Amino acid sequence: MIRPRKIFAQHWLKSEKALDAIVKAADCSLSDRILEIGPGTGILTRRLLPLVSSLVAVEIDRDLCAMLAKQLGKRENFLLLQGDFLTLDLPSHLTAFPQFQRANKVVANIPYNITGPIIEKLLGTIANPHPEPFDAIVLLVQKEVAERLYAKPGSKTFGALSVRVQYLADCELICPVPAAAFHPAPKVDSAVVRLRPRPIETNVLDPRRLESLVKLGFGAKRKMLRNNLQPVIDRDRLTDLLAQLNINPQVRAEDLSVQQWVTLANVLAVGNDN
């Protein structure tokens, strides 16, 4: 039995209830092509393989790869790639395996220490959305991160990550997962979330400007937005613009909805063009 390694932030999920919830949230069909990041011991992989057309698993741990290859390597719909998902050029690797088309869904228990970069690689950014969005992304993540992903404007957990993700996808909480559901138990609780990437409905004139505004706006959450955005717009001018948009001039970044952020970015873009 391979022991979890701290260097890779490994925690083996052992809860049947949590596994059932993940698989149900993925809503798999025999036409689905799954990408699994960090399969670990393969406990989730084994549940998914009979339900889907193909599954590509990316695992960084060589010892786990050797074990998975030995146990699951003969499955015709299973492809295992050893490497770091964040740096792996997946499309290039898959050209050698034409039977494994690009995945349409992601299902994974991902390492908590690189959750943000993984989500960004899967969704893209406001300025550069993923060119081929997935149908669904089901992830087991740290509870605190999950709360930020599906947070509503005005809540304490609504932040820059909330805006960036909700601009690109609909996010919903599937279920909480306690620390005791893992071996070894992490110091924090977890949660299963489902992201559904969608076409960009909000017509932002300058995506890079929006990205920059969001970063600046949430730079100091306790400050009012007009103070945080001083590097790019005069306080008095922003106060006037907010009033024109029927937004309280004393608003803080977390009080604006995604659509209001887009509207503000567009107004500033038009103003600078004049």
C-alpha positions as CSV (number, residue, x, y, z in Angstrom):
1,M,0.0,0.0,0.0
2,I,1.4,3.4,-1.0
3,R,1.3,6.0,1.7
4,P,0.0,9.5,1.1
5,R,2.9,11.9,0.5
6,K,2.9,15.4,1.9
7,I,5.0,16.8,-0.9
8,F,2.0,16.2,-3.2
9,A,-0.6,17.2,-0.6
10,Q,-2.2,13.7,-0.9
11,H,-5.2,12.8,1.1
12,W,-7.0,9.6,0.0
13,L,-10.8,9.9,-0.1
14,K,-12.4,7.0,1.6
15,S,-16.1,8.0,2.1
16,E,-18.5,6.0,-0.1
17,K,-21.1,8.8,0.4
18,A,-18.7,11.4,-1.0
19,L,-17.7,9.2,-3.9
20,D,-21.4,8.6,-4.7
21,A,-22.1,12.3,-4.7
22,I,-19.2,13.1,-7.0
23,V,-20.2,10.4,-9.5
24,K,-23.9,11.6,-9.4
25,A,-22.9,15.2,-9.9
26,A,-20.8,14.2,-13.0
27,D,-24.0,12.7,-14.5
28,C,-22.0,10.4,-16.7
29,S,-23.1,8.8,-19.9
30,L,-21.4,6.3,-22.2
31,S,-20.6,9.1,-24.6
32,D,-18.7,11.2,-22.0
33,R,-15.0,11.6,-22.1
34,I,-13.6,12.3,-18.7
35,L,-10.4,14.0,-17.5
36,E,-9.4,13.1,-14.0
37,I,-6.6,15.2,-12.3
38,G,-4.8,13.4,-9.5
39,P,-6.4,9.9,-9.5
40,G,-4.3,8.8,-6.5
41,T,-5.1,5.2,-5.7
42,G,-7.9,5.1,-8.4
43,I,-10.8,4.8,-6.0
44,L,-12.8,7.4,-8.1
45,T,-11.4,6.2,-11.4
46,R,-12.7,2.7,-10.9
47,R,-16.2,4.0,-10.4
48,L,-16.1,6.2,-13.4
49,L,-14.6,3.8,-16.0
50,P,-17.7,1.6,-16.5
51,L,-19.9,4.6,-17.0
52,V,-18.0,6.6,-19.7
53,S,-16.5,6.3,-23.2
54,S,-13.0,7.2,-22.1
55,L,-11.1,8.5,-19.1
56,V,-7.7,10.3,-19.2
57,A,-6.0,10.5,-15.8
58,V,-3.1,12.8,-15.1
59,E,-1.0,11.8,-12.0
60,I,2.2,13.4,-10.9
61,D,3.3,10.6,-8.5
62,R,5.4,8.0,-10.3
63,D,4.8,5.3,-7.7
64,L,1.0,5.8,-8.0
65,C,1.3,5.7,-11.8
66,A,3.1,2.4,-11.6
67,M,0.3,1.0,-9.4
68,L,-2.5,2.4,-11.5
69,A,-0.9,1.1,-14.7
70,K,-0.6,-2.4,-13.2
71,Q,-4.2,-2.4,-11.9
72,L,-6.0,-0.5,-14.6
73,G,-3.7,-0.5,-17.6
74,K,-5.6,-3.1,-19.5
75,R,-8.8,-1.2,-19.6
76,E,-9.4,-0.1,-23.2
77,N,-11.0,3.2,-22.2
78,F,-8.3,4.2,-19.7
79,L,-5.3,6.4,-20.5
80,L,-2.8,7.3,-17.7
81,L,-0.4,10.2,-18.2
82,Q,2.4,10.9,-15.7
83,G,3.2,14.5,-15.1
84,D,2.2,17.8,-13.5
85,F,-1.2,18.8,-14.9
86,L,-0.4,22.5,-14.6
87,T,2.6,22.3,-17.0
88,L,1.4,19.3,-19.1
89,D,0.5,20.0,-22.7
90,L,-2.4,17.6,-22.8
91,P,-3.5,18.2,-26.4
92,S,0.0,17.4,-27.6
93,H,0.1,14.1,-25.6
94,L,-3.3,13.0,-26.9
95,T,-2.3,13.3,-30.5
96,A,-0.5,9.9,-30.1
97,F,-3.8,8.4,-28.8
98,P,-6.5,9.2,-31.4
99,Q,-9.0,6.9,-29.6
100,F,-8.9,9.3,-26.6
101,Q,-10.6,12.5,-27.9
102,R,-10.6,15.7,-25.9
103,A,-12.5,15.3,-22.6
104,N,-15.9,17.0,-22.3
105,K,-16.0,16.7,-18.5
106,V,-13.6,17.0,-15.6
107,V,-14.1,14.9,-12.4
108,A,-11.4,15.2,-9.8
109,N,-10.3,15.3,-6.2
110,I,-7.6,18.0,-6.7
111,P,-4.7,19.0,-4.5
112,Y,-5.8,22.0,-2.3
113,N,-2.5,23.8,-2.6
114,I,-2.9,24.3,-6.3
115,T,-6.7,24.7,-6.6
116,G,-6.6,28.2,-8.0
117,P,-4.2,27.5,-10.8
118,I,-6.0,24.3,-11.7
119,I,-9.4,26.1,-12.0
120,E,-7.7,28.8,-14.1
121,K,-6.3,26.2,-16.5
122,L,-9.7,24.5,-16.8
123,L,-11.8,27.7,-17.2
124,G,-9.3,30.2,-18.6
125,T,-9.4,33.8,-17.4
126,I,-11.7,36.8,-18.0
127,A,-9.3,38.1,-20.7
128,N,-8.7,34.6,-22.2
129,P,-11.5,32.2,-21.6
130,H,-10.8,28.5,-22.4
131,P,-11.4,28.2,-26.2
132,E,-13.2,24.8,-25.8
133,P,-15.2,24.9,-22.6
134,F,-16.0,21.7,-20.8
135,D,-19.6,20.6,-20.4
136,A,-19.1,20.2,-16.6
137,I,-16.3,20.4,-14.1
138,V,-16.9,18.5,-10.8
139,L,-14.3,19.1,-8.2
140,L,-13.6,18.1,-4.6
141,V,-12.0,21.2,-3.0
142,Q,-11.3,22.9,0.3
143,K,-14.6,24.1,1.9
144,E,-13.4,27.6,2.1
145,V,-12.6,27.7,-1.6
146,A,-15.9,26.2,-2.4
147,E,-17.7,28.9,-0.5
148,R,-15.9,31.6,-2.5
149,L,-16.7,29.9,-5.8
150,Y,-20.5,29.9,-5.3
151,A,-20.7,33.0,-3.0
152,K,-23.3,35.7,-3.7
153,P,-22.6,39.4,-3.9
154,G,-22.7,41.1,-0.6
155,S,-21.5,38.1,1.4
156,K,-18.2,38.0,3.2
157,T,-16.9,35.2,1.0
158,F,-17.6,37.0,-2.3
159,G,-14.2,38.0,-3.7
160,A,-12.1,38.3,-6.8
161,L,-12.2,34.5,-7.3
162,S,-16.0,34.6,-7.2
163,V,-16.1,37.2,-9.9
164,R,-13.5,35.6,-12.1
165,V,-15.2,32.1,-12.0
166,Q,-18.8,33.3,-12.1
167,Y,-18.0,35.4,-15.2
168,L,-17.1,32.2,-17.0
169,A,-19.3,29.5,-15.4
170,D,-22.3,28.7,-13.2
171,C,-21.2,27.2,-9.9
172,E,-23.2,25.2,-7.4
173,L,-22.5,23.4,-4.2
174,I,-23.1,19.7,-4.4
175,C,-22.4,18.6,-0.8
176,P,-20.0,19.2,2.1
177,V,-17.3,16.6,2.8
178,P,-15.9,16.4,6.4
179,A,-12.2,16.0,7.0
180,A,-12.9,12.5,8.4
181,A,-13.8,11.3,4.9
182,F,-10.0,11.3,4.0
183,H,-6.9,9.4,5.0
184,P,-5.0,11.0,6.5
185,A,-7.6,13.6,7.6
186,P,-6.7,17.1,6.4
187,K,-6.9,20.0,8.8
188,V,-9.9,21.5,6.9
189,D,-13.3,20.3,5.7
190,S,-14.0,20.0,2.0
191,A,-16.9,20.3,-0.4
192,V,-17.9,19.0,-3.9
193,V,-18.7,21.8,-6.4
194,R,-19.9,21.7,-10.0
195,L,-18.9,24.3,-12.5
196,R,-20.8,24.6,-15.8
197,P,-18.9,26.7,-18.2
198,R,-21.2,28.7,-20.5
199,P,-20.9,31.2,-23.4
200,I,-20.0,34.6,-22.2
201,E,-23.4,36.3,-21.8
202,T,-22.0,39.7,-20.6
203,N,-20.7,41.8,-23.4
204,V,-17.6,43.4,-21.8
205,L,-15.8,45.8,-24.1
206,D,-12.3,45.3,-22.7
207,P,-11.9,42.0,-20.8
208,R,-8.4,43.0,-19.7
209,R,-9.7,46.1,-18.1
210,L,-12.3,44.2,-16.3
211,E,-9.7,41.7,-15.0
212,S,-7.5,44.6,-13.8
213,L,-10.5,46.4,-12.1
214,V,-11.5,43.2,-10.2
215,K,-7.9,42.7,-9.0
216,L,-7.6,46.3,-7.8
217,G,-11.1,46.4,-6.4
218,F,-10.5,43.5,-4.1
219,G,-7.0,44.6,-3.2
220,A,-8.2,45.8,0.2
221,K,-11.6,44.4,1.0
222,R,-12.3,46.7,4.0
223,K,-11.9,49.8,1.9
224,M,-14.6,51.4,-0.3
225,L,-14.3,50.7,-4.0
226,R,-13.6,54.3,-4.8
227,N,-10.5,54.2,-2.7
228,N,-9.2,50.9,-4.1
229,L,-9.7,52.1,-7.7
230,Q,-7.9,55.4,-7.2
231,P,-4.9,54.2,-9.3
232,V,-7.1,54.1,-12.4
233,I,-9.9,56.5,-11.8
234,D,-10.3,59.7,-9.7
235,R,-12.4,59.2,-6.5
236,D,-14.9,62.0,-7.4
237,R,-15.3,60.7,-11.0
238,L,-16.0,57.2,-9.8
239,T,-18.5,58.5,-7.2
240,D,-20.4,60.2,-10.0
241,L,-20.3,57.1,-12.2
242,L,-21.6,54.9,-9.4
243,A,-24.4,57.3,-8.7
244,Q,-25.3,57.2,-12.5
245,L,-25.4,53.4,-12.3
246,N,-27.7,53.5,-9.2
247,I,-24.9,52.0,-7.1
248,N,-24.1,53.3,-3.6
249,P,-21.0,55.5,-3.8
250,Q,-19.8,53.9,-0.6
251,V,-20.0,50.4,-2.0
252,R,-17.2,47.9,-1.4
253,A,-15.9,45.4,-4.0
254,E,-17.8,42.4,-2.6
255,D,-21.2,44.3,-3.0
256,L,-21.1,44.5,-6.8
257,S,-22.5,41.6,-8.9
258,V,-20.6,40.2,-11.9
259,Q,-22.9,42.1,-14.2
260,Q,-22.3,45.4,-12.3
261,W,-18.5,44.8,-12.6
262,V,-19.0,44.4,-16.3
263,T,-21.1,47.5,-16.6
264,L,-18.6,49.6,-14.6
265,A,-15.7,48.3,-16.8
266,N,-17.6,49.2,-19.9
267,V,-18.5,52.7,-18.7
268,L,-14.8,53.3,-17.9
269,A,-13.8,52.0,-21.3
270,V,-16.2,54.2,-23.2
271,G,-15.1,57.2,-21.0
272,N,-11.4,56.7,-21.8
273,D,-12.2,56.4,-25.6
274,N,-13.8,59.8,-25.6
